[in-house]
Amino acid sequence: MIKIVSGQSIPVGSTVALANLCNQFHSRGHECTFFGPDRWHLDKCRSAPLSDFRPGNGDIVIAHGIRLRSVADLDDPGTLAGPSRDGGWRRALEDRIFNIGASRGKPDAFRLVLTRSGDDPVRAGRPAFSLFHKIHFSCEAQRDRRASRHPHFVCPDFVRDLKKPLARPERVAGVIGSVRPENRLEISIEKALQDGMESVIVYGYLLDPVYFYSNIAPFAKKYPGRIRFAGFVDDPQKMYDSVSDVYRCAAKPWSAVKRECILTGTRYHGPDSPETEEAACNDSIYDVWKNELAL
């Protein structure tokens, strides 16, 4: 059985990517369950609470956003979910202590795969790559020098089944991304307005309320009636149907948003232009996973 286990399952890009991965495996005849500590994922795919997770003999365990000190940590799901970690000296010290005390042996009873799918707002710290039989990166930009010393593969995340709308508004911009400082949503909003967009809709899960009220909310006062915060929308087709253009400021080559813009015929404005990226359909993405996992 394939078991996907994540340290968070809130409605952000990484959770969407993992749910898509689970659905693709399941639809192609592989028994797969996605385990997460939050509730949002429970109706998005075959899923279960993180507390139900246990690795079994012969399983393929795909781990995301969890910080393993040893394979034995997988036997206690309560240790796998944790709060976001800040950068700086504290994180560096934690990583150093973690690396000294970590048990590096790979499991024998099941295969352990690390995935860096999607955009993970929960900083789980530096992983011990030697624990994993294989490492998955969504793009080359996610791969680092230490990972290159271990078996790994690069493959884009699956995209959702989307279509070009029969009709759509004009000069309505969508700013898509979790509401947190790293995504610099305020710059995307300003760029959209400078380009002559009549209105801007912000789509994304509210991760940082302080950032929202300090950097996003002031635009609503400055441009009354032109800025709307829609939050995270479960139905991506409705989201793309509602906008003519999508603006993103932060360069994220692993993001599925730019590929979804291609599928829906939405004009994309960002530092990582979709025209420069090789298209990959879900069938070809599955073929990579099938080969790497020997399914």
N, C-alpha and C positions, 0 to 999 in steps of 0.2 A: 504494500500500500504506500502511496505517496502522501506524506504529511507535511504541510506547510505550517511552520510555527513562527510567529512574529511577536516581538516585544510590545507592539502597539497595533491597534486595528481601528483607529479613528479615521474619518473620511478625508484622507490626504492621498497624494499621488502614489505613494508606496503601497498603501492598502488597496487601492484600485488595481494596481499592477499585480498584486498577489491574488486578488479575487479573480482577475482575468486569467492568470496562470492556472488557478485551480479549475476554473470553468473549462478552459481549453483541454486540460488533461482529462477531466471527467467526460467531456463530450466526445473524446476520442477513445473511450473505452478503458481508461485507467482509473482505478479507485483512488480518489484524492479528497482530502479534507483540509481545510484551512482553520488553524487554531489561533485565536487572538484574545487578548485580555479585555477588549472593549466590545460593545454590543453592535456597532454599526455594520460589521461584516456579516452578521448572522443570517441575513436574508439575501445576501449578494451572491452566494455560492454554497456548495456543500461545506458546512462549517460547524464549529463547536467552540465552546469557551476554552481558554488557555488551560484552565484547571483540569480539563479532560485529557490533556495531551500526555501520552506516554509513548516512547519509542518501542517498537516491537521488532522481533527477529525478521530480517528480510525487508524491512521498511526502507524507503528513501525519504530521509528527513531533510527538507529544504528550510534552512533557518535564515531569519532576517531580523535585524534590529535587536539582537540579544547578545549579551556579553558572556561568553562561556569561559569559566576558569578551567573546567575540565568537562569531559563528556558526561560525567556523573551528574552535572548540574541539570541535565535534561530530565533526570528522574524527579526533579522537584520544580514543577512549572511555576510555583510562586516566586522563584528567584529570577525568572526569565523576563518579567516585565518590570520596568523601573522608570523613574522620572528622567526628563531630559537633562543632559549634562552640558554645562557651560564649557567654553574653551579656556585657554590660558594655562597658568601653572598648575591649577588643581587637576585638570584633566590630564596634563602631562605626567604629574606625579602618580595619579591613579593608574595610568597606562604602564608606567614603569613598575609599580608594585604588582600590578596584574600580570605582567610578562614574567616577572621573577617567580611568582608562585604558581603559574599556570601549569597544568598537566597537559602535555602536548600529544599524547597518544591518540591515534584515530580509533574509532569504534570498530569492532569486528562483527558485531551482530547486525548492524545496519549501516547504510551509506549516509554520510552527512555532507550536505551541500550548502555552501554559503551563497546567498544571492544579495546583490546590492540593487535590486529592482527599485525603480521609482525614485522619488525624492523623499528622503527620510528625515523628518523634523526631530526625531528622537536620536540624540547623539549617543550611540551605545559604546563609544570608545573604540580603540584600535582592536580589531579582532585578532585572535591567535590563528593565523591561517593554517598552521600545521595540524590543527584539529580536523580539518575538512578534507574529504576525499577530492572535492572539486569546488571551484569558486566561479560564480557567474557574475559578470559585469554587463550592464545594459549598453555600455558604449566604452570606447577606448579611454575617454576622459576620466572614467571612474577607476581605471586600473592603475595601481601604483607599483613601485619597484619591488616591494616586498612580496606582493601577490604574484608577480611574474616568476618567482622562484618555485611556485607550487602549481599543480595542474589547474588550469582555469580555461574559461572560454568567454567570448564576448558575443552577445546576442541581444538585439533590442527587445523591449517588453512587448507583449501582445497588445493590440489595439482593439477597442470595442467596435461592434458592428454599427456603423453610422452611414448615413446617406445624405446626399445633397438635398436641401429643402426645396420644395416646389416654389415657395415664395419666402422672401426674407426682407427685413427692413434695410434701409440705406443709411449710411453714416451713423451707425450704432456700434460702438466699440465694446468688446468684452475684454476685461483684464482678468486673467485666469491664474490662480495660484493661492496657496495657503497664505493667510494673513499673518505674516511675520516679517521682520526687518530684512532678512536675507533676500526676499523676493522683490524688494524695492518697488512695491506696487504704486506708490505715489508718483514715481518717475514715469511709469507706464501710463498712468492717468493723464499726467501733464502732456506727454507726447501725443496721446490720442486727441486731446483738445487742441493742441497746436496744429495737428493735421486736419482740423476742421470737422472732427466728429461732433455730431449734435448732442449725443449723450454717451455716457459710459456706465456699463454695468460691471460691478466687481463680483466675480464668482470665486469663492474660496472659503475654506473652513477657518473660523476665527480662532487661531492659535494664540495670538498675542493681543489681548484687548488694549493694553497700554499703547502699543504701536498703532493700533487702529484709530484710537481716539486722538492720538497725537499727530499722526501723519495722513490718515485717510479721511476721517470725519471733517476736517477743515475744508476740504474741497467742496463738500455739500453746501457749506455756507458761502464759499467764494463763488460757486456756480450753482445757484439755487435751481432745483428741478432738473439738473443735467447729470447728476451723479446718483447712482443707486447701488446699494449693497444687497446682493441677492444671497450671499452665503454659499454653502456647498449645495449643489443640485444633484440629486440622485440620477436623474434622467439626462444624460449628456446630449441626446438628440435635441431636447427642448432648449438646452443651453446654446447649442450652435445655431438652431433655428432662429434664435432671438437676436443675433448679432450679424453684422456684415464684415467686421474686422476683429482680429484678436491681437492684443498688444502684450508683449512680455519684455521686461528689461533685463532680467537675470539670464545669462547664458546657461542653458541646461540641455546639452546634447542628448541626454537620456530621456528627456520628457516626451511623452506620447502626444502632447497637445499639438505640436506642429504637424505630426502625421495625421492627427484627427482633423486638422484644418484642411489638409489635402483631400481627405475622404469627403468632407462636407462642402468643399469649394469655398471655404472661408479665407479671406485674405489674412496672411500672417505677417506681423511686424515684430521682428526680434533679432537679436544678435546672431542667432543660429538659424539661418534661413532654411526652410524645408527643401528648397530647390537644390541645395548642395548636398543633401543627404540621400544616400541610396535607399530606394523604397524597399520595404520588406513586408510581404503579406504574411498573414497568420500561418498559412500552410508551411511556408519556408522557415518561419520562426520555430514552429513545432518540430520540423525535421531536425533542426539543430539540437533542441532539447532531447528528442528521441535518440539521437546519436550519442550525445554526451552522457545521458543517463542509462543508455543501453536498454531502452524500453522494448 
